[in-house]
Amino acid sequence: MNIIEEFIERESTGGILLIVATVLALILSNTALSEWYESFLHLPVGIHVGALALDKSLYHWVNDGLMAVFFLLIGLEVKREILEGHLSSIGQAALPGIAAVGGMAVPAVVYLAFNYGNPVALNGWAIPTATDIAFALGVLSLLGRRVPVSLKLFLMALAIIDDLGAIVIIALFYTAELSTLSIAVAAASLSVLILINRLGITKKAAYFIVGSILWVSVLKSGVHATLAGVILAFTIPLNARGEDGRPVSPSKEIERDLHFWVAFLILPLFAFVNAGVNITRISLGQMAAPVPLGIMLGLFAGKQLGVFGFSWLAIRLGIAELPKGCNWTQFYGVSVLTGIGFTMSLFIGSLAFEDPRMFQYTDKLAILAGSFLSGAVGYLMLRASSKT
């Protein structure tokens, strides 16, 4: 099994676990166990080392700590794809790159159209711009050989570029007041990481030790801590020489090792602590408000229109080509699947609206609804248009 097949299989299986974790969170938050669920989320967890104290709830440890590991994996994947993978040439990156731009721009416009004039609600403009690669590939895996491999690779490349876009958005638009001292420590940590990379050091422990200091300093700086994972990823050598002179790739080794923990522990746990919404307290009238409507239509309508529209234009202009072995109906079906935002949408939502009660949890339910609708419609379209 090559690295692409292994990647798709693990992401697909992880998507199934995400569904299980989400359903479990919804069951617990809508039954007599809801108080236990809330207590679990707010379980205090602290780490004290001298004067340094990190006291957070379990919910925040998952979102600020474990998700930094998820972003480390994303950074490693992006780096590999850019340097030697499906994004290593302009020709290969053209279609998924253009599609990703459309898939981020149009949903944002849809959301802004519903929430123009409300400065608080406008903070959520980036929520419907994301694609959940695990869920999307999980849906594709249900279709087996009905979907050509080229289409799976297109979706994978698009989602990776989409994740890179989300990283940029978080860095630029979702940062708090900055701490000069913490920023200085983070900059020093980054300098050390670059130095040991240039010195040809391949010991993974060295990168993790300095990376831990980087994470703490970024956490304390006001910039979201998950960005430390991306920064660390880009400093880990992709191709180097070990002490014995043989070629080694610390980056690929870490990426391979992390895939299991991210797919089978970190993302399901993230879904479990973020997807719990008491739907019995939410009315249809509340779901018709601008924020949930903007999110749902941004994911379901904006994503497919942006991805398909920008791709169609690029192909017609001769900038890119339709993936081999697929037809336009199949391509549109995959465009619909990109509306499965879920993990990244929930994460951006937690940054945009720090108090989950701000919109009575309708923003979270809108993400679930828009993602489910995109997954179901995309699956049915692909099943109807693909050969057995």
C-alpha positions as a printed Julia matrix, in Angstrom:
388×3 Matrix{Float64}:
   0.0    0.0     0.0
   1.54   3.34   -1.07
   1.51   6.49    1.03
  -1.51   7.97   -0.8
  -3.65   4.84   -0.33
  -2.59   4.63    3.32
  -3.45   8.32    3.84
  -6.91   7.94    2.29
  -7.67   4.75    4.24
  -6.69   6.25    7.59
  -8.57   9.49    6.93
 -11.65   7.52    5.86
 -11.61   5.33    8.98
 -11.03   8.42   11.09
 -14.11   9.97    9.49
 -16.23   7.08   10.75
 -14.88   7.59   14.28
 -15.72  11.28   14.0
 -19.33  10.34   13.27
 -19.43   8.0    16.29
 -17.93  10.66   18.59
 -20.37  13.3    17.3
 -23.41  11.07   17.78
 -22.23  10.15   21.3
 -21.78  13.85   22.18
 -25.28  14.64   20.89
 -26.79  11.75   22.87
 -25.09  12.79   26.11
 -26.02  16.47   25.72
 -29.69  15.66   25.05
 -30.33  13.15   27.83
 -30.18  13.0    31.6
 -26.39  12.65   31.22
 -26.03  16.24   30.01
 -24.8   17.48   33.4
 -22.11  14.78   33.43
 -21.1   15.8    29.9
 -20.78  19.47   30.87
 -18.8   18.56   33.99
 -16.45  16.49   31.85
 -15.85  19.42   29.48
 -15.02  21.79   32.34
 -12.82  19.36   34.26
  -9.87  21.47   35.51
  -6.43  20.32   34.38
  -3.3   22.19   35.43
   0.46  22.0    34.88
   2.81  23.92   37.2
   6.55  24.23   36.62
   8.06  26.84   38.92
   6.45  30.19   38.15
   4.9   28.83   34.98
   1.27  27.79   35.44
  -1.07  26.42   32.82
  -4.55  26.03   34.3
  -7.26  25.2    31.77
 -10.39  23.13   31.46
 -10.28  19.84   29.56
 -12.21  21.57   26.76
  -9.43  24.14   26.33
  -6.64  21.57   26.63
  -8.18  19.69   23.71
  -8.66  22.83   21.61
  -5.36  24.52   22.45
  -3.13  21.54   23.15
  -4.17  18.42   21.26
  -5.25  20.47   18.25
  -1.7   21.84   18.07
  -0.64  18.26   17.34
  -3.31  18.09   14.63
  -1.93  21.28   13.09
   1.58  19.83   13.32
   0.36  16.95   11.16
  -1.3   19.36    8.72
   1.94  21.33    8.48
   3.93  18.17    7.73
   1.44  17.14    5.06
   1.43  20.57    3.43
   5.23  20.7     3.42
   5.55  17.24    1.85
   2.91  17.94   -0.8
   4.51  21.28   -1.74
   8.06  19.95   -1.95
   7.51  16.58   -3.6
   3.83  15.7    -3.76
   0.67  16.7    -5.61
   1.3   20.41   -5.05
   4.95  20.38   -6.17
   4.28  21.83   -9.62
   2.03  24.59  -10.94
   0.25  22.12  -13.22
  -0.6   19.74  -10.4
  -1.62  22.47   -7.95
  -3.6   24.6   -10.4
  -7.03  22.94  -10.21
  -7.18  22.16   -6.46
  -5.62  25.56   -5.7
  -8.15  27.51   -7.74
 -10.99  25.34   -6.42
  -9.85  25.94   -2.83
  -9.82  29.71   -3.36
 -13.38  29.58   -4.68
 -14.36  27.24   -1.87
 -13.18  29.77    0.71
 -14.28  33.01   -0.95
 -17.87  32.21   -1.92
 -18.96  30.73    1.46
 -17.49  33.78    3.2
 -19.5   36.07    0.89
 -22.67  34.05    1.56
 -22.16  34.36    5.33
 -21.37  38.08    5.13
 -24.5   38.68    3.04
 -26.65  37.33    5.9
 -24.77  39.05    8.72
 -23.78  42.41    7.27
 -24.26  45.12    9.87
 -23.77  42.91   12.95
 -20.12  43.36   14.08
 -20.28  40.46   16.55
 -21.73  38.03   14.02
 -19.23  39.13   11.37
 -16.46  37.46   13.4
 -17.81  34.13   12.16
 -17.25  34.84    8.45
 -14.56  32.14    8.17
 -16.63  29.33    9.76
 -18.12  27.98    6.49
 -14.85  28.27    4.51
 -13.31  24.99    5.73
 -13.43  21.4     4.44
 -13.07  18.39    6.75
 -10.77  16.0     4.87
 -11.46  13.03    7.17
 -15.23  13.25    6.78
 -15.11  13.99    3.05
 -12.76  11.07    2.29
 -14.85   8.93    4.62
 -17.9    9.53    2.44
 -15.88   8.79   -0.71
 -14.68   5.51    0.82
 -18.31   4.34    1.04
 -18.45   4.48   -2.76
 -15.37   2.28   -3.24
 -14.32   1.92   -6.88
 -17.28   3.97   -8.11
 -15.1    7.07   -7.72
 -11.85   7.35   -9.73
  -8.62   7.74   -7.76
  -7.91  11.03   -9.57
 -11.02  12.54   -7.96
  -9.93  11.37   -4.5
  -6.51  12.93   -5.06
  -8.18  16.18   -6.17
 -10.27  16.28   -2.99
  -7.24  15.47   -0.83
  -5.13  18.23   -2.44
  -8.0   20.73   -2.21
  -8.55  19.96    1.49
  -4.82  20.36    2.23
  -4.75  23.77    0.51
  -7.99  24.58    2.34
  -6.28  23.76    5.65
  -3.36  26.02    4.7
  -5.86  28.79    4.03
  -7.47  28.19    7.42
  -4.05  28.48    9.08
  -3.47  31.86    7.42
  -6.96  33.04    8.41
  -6.44  32.04   12.05
  -3.05  33.78   12.16
  -4.34  37.01   10.63
  -7.86  37.35   12.02
  -8.18  35.33   15.23
  -5.46  36.58   17.53
  -5.89  38.34   20.87
  -3.78  41.15   22.34
  -0.13  40.2    21.92
   2.39  39.74   24.73
   5.78  41.2    23.72
   7.75  38.91   26.06
   6.0   35.75   24.86
   6.43  36.78   21.22
  10.15  37.3    21.87
  10.48  33.81   23.41
   8.54  32.33   20.47
  10.83  34.12   18.0
  13.9   32.83   19.85
  12.49  29.28   19.79
  11.85  29.55   16.07
  15.41  30.77   15.52
  16.75  27.73   17.39
  14.56  25.4    15.32
  15.83  26.93   12.08
  19.42  26.7    13.35
  19.27  23.0    14.23
  17.63  22.37   10.86
  20.47  24.15    9.05
  23.02  22.23   11.12
  21.53  19.01    9.76
  20.36  17.71   13.13
  17.88  14.85   12.57
  17.13  13.88   16.18
  13.34  14.27   16.52
  13.63  14.82   20.27
  15.55  18.07   19.67
  12.69  19.48   17.59
  10.03  18.36   20.08
  11.85  19.89   23.08
  12.27  23.29   21.41
   8.8   22.91   19.87
   7.28  22.51   23.35
   8.84  25.82   24.42
   7.5   27.36   21.22
   3.99  26.06   21.96
   3.93  27.47   25.51
   5.24  30.86   24.38
   2.73  31.07   21.51
  -0.06  30.01   23.91
   0.89  32.87   26.24
   1.46  35.38   23.42
  -2.12  35.91   22.25
  -1.57  34.15   18.92
  -3.52  30.89   18.86
  -1.38  28.04   20.18
  -2.2   25.65   17.33
  -0.07  27.77   14.98
   2.99  26.56   16.9
   2.35  23.11   15.43
   2.48  24.46   11.88
   5.64  26.48   12.56
   7.33  23.43   14.07
   6.33  21.27   11.09
   8.0   23.58    8.59
  11.34  23.42   10.46
  11.56  19.61   10.65
  13.78  18.23    7.83
  11.98  16.43    5.02
  15.1   14.9     3.47
  18.39  14.74    5.38
  21.37  12.51    6.19
  21.58  10.55    9.41
  24.69  10.13   11.56
  25.64   7.08    9.49
  25.31   9.01    6.24
  22.13   7.27    5.14
  19.15   9.3     3.9
  16.48   9.88    6.55
  13.25  11.87    6.73
  12.29  12.92   10.26
   9.31  14.79    8.78
   7.84  11.73    7.08
   8.53   9.53   10.11
   6.69  11.92   12.44
   3.85  12.32    9.93
   3.42   8.54    9.69
   3.5    8.12   13.48
   1.07  10.98   14.14
  -1.58   9.84   11.66
  -2.83   7.07   13.95
  -3.09   9.28   17.05
  -4.7   12.18   15.2
  -7.21  10.06   13.28
  -8.14   7.7    16.11
  -7.78   9.83   19.24
  -7.3   13.58   18.82
  -9.97  14.35   16.21
 -12.64  12.04   17.72
 -11.96  13.6    21.15
 -12.18  17.07   19.6
 -15.52  16.15   18.02
 -16.76  14.74   21.32
 -16.03  17.9    23.32
 -17.21  20.35   20.63
 -20.24  18.73   18.99
 -22.45  18.44   22.06
 -25.51  20.59   21.38
 -28.82  20.36   23.22
 -31.11  20.46   20.2
 -34.24  20.27   22.38
 -33.62  23.89   23.41
 -33.23  25.17   19.83
 -36.29  26.1    17.76
 -36.67  26.33   13.99
 -37.08  30.07   14.43
 -33.66  30.3    16.06
 -32.11  28.3    13.21
 -33.56  30.81   10.74
 -31.49  33.61   12.31
 -28.7   35.2    10.2
 -25.75  33.43   11.87
 -26.95  29.79   11.52
 -28.43  30.48    8.08
 -25.16  32.04    6.91
 -23.21  29.02    8.16
 -25.55  26.37    6.75
 -25.92  28.0     3.33
 -22.24  28.94    3.29
 -21.28  25.28    3.73
 -23.95  23.67    1.58
 -24.47  26.24   -1.2
 -21.38  28.46   -1.02
 -18.84  25.65   -0.95
 -20.19  23.73   -3.93
 -20.73  26.88   -6.0
 -17.28  28.22   -5.18
 -15.39  24.97   -5.82
 -17.31  23.97   -8.95
 -17.64  27.49  -10.37
 -13.98  28.43  -10.03
 -12.9   24.98  -11.3
 -15.24  25.12  -14.31
 -13.91  28.54  -15.25
 -10.27  27.43  -14.88
 -10.86  24.34  -17.03
 -12.74  26.31  -19.72
  -9.91  28.87  -19.84
  -7.35  26.07  -20.27
  -5.61  26.84  -16.96
  -6.37  23.36  -15.58
  -7.83  20.01  -16.63
 -10.7   17.89  -15.34
  -9.31  14.97  -13.27
  -8.79  11.9   -15.46
 -11.54   9.3   -15.54
 -14.3   11.47  -14.07
 -17.24  13.31  -15.61
 -18.72  16.69  -14.76
 -21.5   15.2   -12.64
 -18.99  13.31  -10.51
 -16.9   16.44  -10.18
 -19.94  18.39   -9.03
 -20.72  15.66   -6.49
 -17.24  16.03   -5.0
 -17.71  19.82   -5.0
 -20.81  19.28   -2.84
 -18.78  17.09   -0.46
 -16.4   19.98    0.21
 -19.27  21.53    2.19
 -18.5   19.06    4.98
 -16.8   21.59    7.26
 -17.19  19.95   10.67
 -13.8   19.74   12.46
 -12.16  22.9    11.12
 -15.47  24.8    11.07
 -16.11  23.92   14.73
 -12.56  24.95   15.56
 -12.83  28.32   13.8
 -16.24  28.78   15.42
 -14.67  28.34   18.86
 -12.24  31.16   18.0
 -14.85  33.45   16.43
 -17.36  33.08   19.28
 -15.42  32.3    22.44
 -18.63  31.96   24.48
 -20.51  28.98   22.93
 -23.76  30.35   24.41
 -23.49  33.58   22.42
 -25.88  32.33   19.73
 -27.54  29.62   21.85
 -25.35  26.96   20.2
 -27.17  27.49   16.87
 -23.79  28.1    15.2
 -22.62  24.59   16.14
 -25.9   22.98   15.08
 -25.68  24.9    11.78
 -22.21  23.43   11.16
 -23.52  19.92   11.83
 -26.6   20.47    9.63
 -24.68  22.04    6.73
 -22.01  19.33    6.88
 -24.57  16.5     7.05
 -26.57  17.92    4.14
 -23.41  18.32    2.03
 -22.3   14.77    2.82
 -25.67  13.2     2.09
 -26.34  15.07   -1.16
 -22.76  14.64   -2.37
 -22.88  10.91   -1.69
 -26.21  10.45   -3.51
 -24.97  12.43   -6.52
 -21.77  10.42   -6.77
 -23.59   7.13   -6.31
 -26.09   7.98   -9.04
 -23.47   9.24  -11.5
 -20.72   6.64  -10.99
 -20.39   3.21  -12.47
 -20.33   0.17  -10.2
